[in-house]
């Protein structure tokens, strides 16, 4: 290795080291919350078992559920959507309320028993331990600039994972030497070098996708068709639509027979119902005009880069093998942060011991002369 390469390697080592030391206190909660959220549905069922009753009968008419939910509405609130469980679980009603500042509407959820339509639970979209994990992972629970902070941490983790591969590469001997467990004399170093290598590429992928999610405006040219980024995000559901929810569902089923799985209310921006039906093939999405109940099938939504990045990042709809990799990719950065700090402290102790020894030797030499 040439002297210039050695200097460059030392520079990257300093960058790698200080990223881990300075950002450890942020990387640890960020990565552990991400690992937990891979199993979001399972965790939610453990924390809120009452929201997952056994479905023992056919679903009731949609109006029965909305009438039950209407009894729990607070002033200014209105129903935005109703979702029906595939197997066990509640009928989930999403409630929307205008925001005081004119931004995104405030959202809440109501869970109803699918067999009786009796209320089971109600919570805001930011309430409960699972939502805390989402807030911690998405913004470190920092209002306003939290998402941008997480994005820059993702940039740092991307840089750290890529530099880690270079620093893992053996300076001497064959590449296979880098896979040996006893490459270093202490446990922390061996865990850091070997664990860091195996997770480096998946961690780089997760970091990059996290950066994409955190800075949607930067990647906006690739996010066309993402409804979360459009003006409809501030739309409010109609308080008194012309068609009843049963009429809208019937119009949709007349066009494409199937079981209703989701109903989205018309809004002040777009006066049409969106009905999702599950039949023999892929789920069908039907648009029903609130004015005259005319229905038409909505073409399948293309997979946008923004949606692909999010699915890769959180594992939604991905193979179980990738979900396991994401889970490990959340645990190991915390381990690497801790072992990296312990390695740094060990090096400092050795350096201080060497300096004290050199100082004592110099003092002894001075006295002898």
MIMIGU-16820 format. One record per residue (C-alpha): residue in three letters; y, x, z. Coordinates in steps of 0.2 Angstrom, whole numbers, padded with zeros to 4 digits, always signed. Layout:
<recs>
ALAYXZ ...
</recs>
This chain:
<recs>
UNK+0000+0000+0000 UNK+0017+0007-0005 UNK+0031+0010+0008 UNK+0041-0005+0000 UNK+0026-0016+0002 UNK+0024-0011+0020 UNK+0042-0014+0024 UNK+0041-0032+0015 UNK+0025-0035+0025 UNK+0034-0031+0041 UNK+0049-0042+0037 UNK+0037-0057+0034 UNK+0029-0053+0050 UNK+0045-0055+0059 UNK+0049-0071+0050 UNK+0032-0078+0054 UNK+0033-0072+0072 UNK+0050-0079+0076 UNK+0046-0096+0067 UNK+0031-0098+0079 UNK+0041-0093+0095 UNK+0057-0102+0092 UNK+0049-0118+0085 UNK+0034-0119+0096 UNK+0041-0132+0108 UNK+0044-0143+0093 UNK+0029-0139+0083 UNK+0017-0144+0097 UNK+0022-0162+0099 UNK+0025-0164+0080 UNK+0007-0158+0076 UNK-0002-0167+0090 UNK+0006-0183+0087 UNK+0001-0182+0068 UNK-0017-0178+0073 UNK-0017-0193+0084 UNK-0010-0205+0070 UNK-0024-0201+0058 UNK-0034-0213+0068 UNK-0020-0225+0070 UNK-0030-0241+0068 UNK-0043-0236+0081 UNK-0030-0230+0093 UNK-0021-0247+0092 UNK-0037-0256+0095 UNK-0040-0246+0111 UNK-0023-0248+0117 UNK-0021-0267+0112 UNK-0038-0274+0112 UNK-0031-0292+0114 UNK-0024-0290+0096 UNK-0042-0289+0089 UNK-0051-0305+0093 UNK-0068-0309+0084 UNK-0065-0320+0069 UNK-0078-0334+0071 UNK-0071-0348+0059 UNK-0062-0350+0043 UNK-0043-0347+0043 UNK-0032-0362+0046 UNK-0018-0367+0034 UNK-0004-0355+0033 UNK+0008-0368+0040 UNK-0001-0370+0056 UNK+0002-0351+0060 UNK+0020-0352+0055 UNK+0023-0367+0066 UNK+0015-0358+0081 UNK+0026-0342+0077 UNK+0042-0353+0076 UNK+0040-0358+0094 UNK+0042-0340+0099 UNK+0057-0336+0088 UNK+0073-0331+0096 UNK+0091-0336+0090 UNK+0094-0328+0073 UNK+0076-0323+0069 UNK+0066-0329+0054 UNK+0048-0326+0048 UNK+0047-0312+0035 UNK+0028-0312+0031 UNK+0011-0317+0037 UNK-0004-0306+0036 UNK-0022-0312+0038 UNK-0036-0301+0044 UNK-0050-0295+0032 UNK-0063-0296+0046 UNK-0059-0296+0065 UNK-0041-0296+0071 UNK-0026-0307+0073 UNK-0015-0316+0061 UNK+0001-0305+0061 UNK+0018-0313+0058 UNK+0032-0301+0054 UNK+0049-0307+0061 UNK+0066-0302+0054 UNK+0083-0303+0062 UNK+0100-0298+0055 UNK+0106-0281+0061 UNK+0123-0281+0070 UNK+0129-0266+0059 UNK+0123-0274+0043 UNK+0109-0261+0040 UNK+0091-0264+0039 UNK+0086-0280+0048 UNK+0078-0279+0066 UNK+0059-0282+0065 UNK+0046-0289+0077 UNK+0028-0294+0076 UNK+0019-0309+0083 UNK+0000-0309+0084 UNK-0009-0326+0083 UNK-0027-0331+0086 UNK-0035-0333+0069 UNK-0046-0348+0075 UNK-0033-0358+0085 UNK-0016-0351+0080 UNK-0012-0348+0099 UNK+0000-0334+0102 UNK-0009-0317+0108 UNK+0006-0305+0109 UNK+0023-0301+0103 UNK+0032-0284+0102 UNK+0046-0275+0093 UNK+0041-0263+0079 UNK+0047-0248+0090 UNK+0038-0254+0106 UNK+0021-0247+0113 UNK+0013-0230+0114 UNK+0007-0230+0096 UNK+0025-0233+0090 UNK+0031-0219+0101 UNK+0019-0208+0092 UNK+0026-0213+0075 UNK+0044-0210+0082 UNK+0039-0193+0089 UNK+0031-0188+0073 UNK+0044-0195+0061 UNK+0060-0190+0070 UNK+0055-0182+0087 UNK+0063-0197+0094 UNK+0080-0191+0090 UNK+0092-0204+0083 UNK+0101-0201+0067 UNK+0097-0183+0062 UNK+0079-0183+0069 UNK+0070-0185+0052 UNK+0080-0171+0044 UNK+0076-0160+0059 UNK+0057-0164+0056 UNK+0060-0160+0038 UNK+0067-0142+0041 UNK+0053-0139+0054 UNK+0041-0144+0039 UNK+0050-0131+0028 UNK+0047-0118+0042 UNK+0029-0122+0044 UNK+0026-0121+0025 UNK+0034-0104+0026 UNK+0024-0099+0041 UNK+0007-0105+0033 UNK+0010-0095+0017 UNK+0016-0079+0026 UNK+0001-0081+0038 UNK-0011-0079+0023 UNK-0003-0063+0018 UNK-0003-0056+0036 UNK-0021-0061+0037 UNK-0026-0051+0022 UNK-0034-0035+0028 UNK-0024-0019+0025 UNK-0040-0009+0023 UNK-0058-0012+0018 UNK-0065-0027+0009 UNK-0058-0045+0010 UNK-0073-0050+0020 UNK-0067-0040+0034 UNK-0054-0053+0037 UNK-0067-0066+0041 UNK-0075-0056+0056 UNK-0072-0064+0073 UNK-0070-0047+0082 UNK-0056-0041+0070 UNK-0045-0040+0085 UNK-0048-0034+0103 UNK-0043-0050+0112 UNK-0048-0068+0111 UNK-0030-0075+0107 UNK-0028-0064+0092 UNK-0045-0068+0085 UNK-0042-0087+0087 UNK-0025-0085+0079 UNK-0030-0074+0064 UNK-0046-0084+0060 UNK-0040-0101+0064 UNK-0024-0098+0055 UNK-0033-0093+0039 UNK-0044-0108+0038 UNK-0030-0120+0041 UNK-0016-0111+0031 UNK-0019-0121+0014 UNK-0021-0138+0022 UNK-0006-0135+0033 UNK+0004-0129+0018 UNK+0000-0146+0009 UNK+0004-0156+0025 UNK+0020-0147+0028 UNK+0026-0149+0010 UNK+0022-0168+0010 UNK+0031-0170+0026 UNK+0046-0161+0019 UNK+0045-0173+0004 UNK+0044-0188+0016 UNK+0059-0182+0027 UNK+0071-0179+0012 UNK+0068-0194+0001 UNK+0085-0192-0007 UNK+0081-0174-0012 UNK+0065-0180-0021 UNK+0073-0196-0027 UNK+0071-0193-0045 UNK+0052-0194-0042 UNK+0053-0209-0031 UNK+0057-0223-0043 UNK+0049-0239-0039 UNK+0048-0235-0020 UNK+0054-0252-0012 UNK+0058-0243+0004 UNK+0071-0233-0005 UNK+0079-0248-0014 UNK+0093-0260-0010 UNK+0080-0273-0005 UNK+0077-0264+0011 UNK+0092-0274+0019 UNK+0087-0291+0012 UNK+0084-0305+0024 UNK+0070-0319+0022 UNK+0077-0336+0018 UNK+0078-0347+0034 UNK+0074-0363+0024 UNK+0065-0360+0008 UNK+0063-0374-0004 UNK+0044-0372-0005 UNK+0033-0373+0011 UNK+0022-0358+0014 UNK+0007-0370+0010 UNK+0014-0375-0007 UNK+0018-0357-0011 UNK+0000-0351-0007 UNK-0007-0366-0017 UNK+0003-0361-0032 UNK-0003-0344-0031 UNK-0022-0349-0029 UNK-0020-0361-0044 UNK-0016-0346-0055 UNK-0028-0333-0047 UNK-0042-0340-0036 UNK-0045-0329-0020 UNK-0042-0328-0002 UNK-0024-0326+0004 UNK-0022-0310+0013 UNK-0003-0308+0014 UNK+0012-0319+0011 UNK+0030-0312+0010 UNK+0044-0324+0011 UNK+0058-0326-0002 UNK+0074-0317+0002 UNK+0093-0319+0000 UNK+0091-0305-0014 UNK+0076-0312-0023 UNK+0071-0330-0021 UNK+0052-0329-0024 UNK+0037-0328-0013 UNK+0024-0314-0015 UNK+0006-0319-0012 UNK-0008-0306-0011 UNK-0025-0313-0015 UNK-0042-0305-0013 UNK-0055-0310-0025 UNK-0070-0302-0033 UNK-0060-0288-0041 UNK-0044-0279-0035 UNK-0032-0288-0025 UNK-0020-0299-0035 UNK-0001-0300-0032 UNK+0006-0317-0037 UNK+0025-0321-0038 UNK+0030-0339-0034 UNK+0047-0345-0038 UNK+0055-0354-0023 UNK+0065-0365-0035 UNK+0051-0373-0044 UNK+0034-0366-0038 UNK+0031-0358-0055 UNK+0019-0343-0053 UNK+0015-0328-0062 UNK+0004-0313-0059 UNK+0013-0297-0055 UNK+0007-0281-0064 UNK-0002-0268-0054 UNK+0011-0257-0045 UNK+0009-0239-0052 UNK+0005-0225-0040 UNK+0022-0216-0037 UNK+0023-0198-0032 UNK+0032-0204-0016 UNK+0017-0215-0011 UNK+0005-0201-0016 UNK+0013-0189-0005 UNK+0013-0201+0010 UNK-0005-0205+0007 UNK-0010-0186+0007 UNK+0001-0184+0023 UNK-0006-0198+0033 UNK-0023-0200+0025 UNK-0021-0218+0021 UNK-0034-0223+0008 UNK-0041-0205+0007 UNK-0059-0199+0010 UNK-0064-0197+0028 UNK-0066-0178+0024 UNK-0048-0176+0021 UNK-0044-0187+0036 UNK-0054-0175+0047 UNK-0045-0160+0039 UNK-0028-0168+0043 UNK-0034-0171+0061 UNK-0039-0153+0063 UNK-0022-0148+0054 UNK-0013-0157+0068 UNK-0023-0149+0082 UNK-0023-0131+0076 UNK-0004-0128+0074 UNK-0002-0132+0092 UNK-0016-0119+0096 UNK-0009-0106+0084 UNK+0009-0109+0093 UNK+0001-0105+0110 UNK-0010-0091+0105 UNK+0005-0083+0095 UNK+0016-0084+0110 UNK+0002-0076+0121 UNK+0000-0062+0108 UNK+0019-0059+0108 UNK+0019-0058+0127 UNK+0004-0046+0127 UNK+0013-0035+0114 UNK+0029-0035+0125 UNK+0019-0030+0141 UNK+0011-0016+0131 UNK+0028-0010+0125 UNK+0036-0011+0142 UNK+0021-0002+0149 UNK+0023+0012+0136 UNK+0042+0013+0139 UNK+0039+0015+0158 UNK+0026+0028+0155 UNK+0037+0038+0143 UNK+0052+0036+0155 UNK+0041+0043+0170 UNK+0035+0057+0159 UNK+0052+0062+0154 UNK+0058+0061+0172 UNK+0043+0072+0177 UNK+0048+0084+0164 UNK+0066+0085+0170 UNK+0061+0088+0188 UNK+0049+0102+0183 UNK+0062+0111+0173 
</recs>
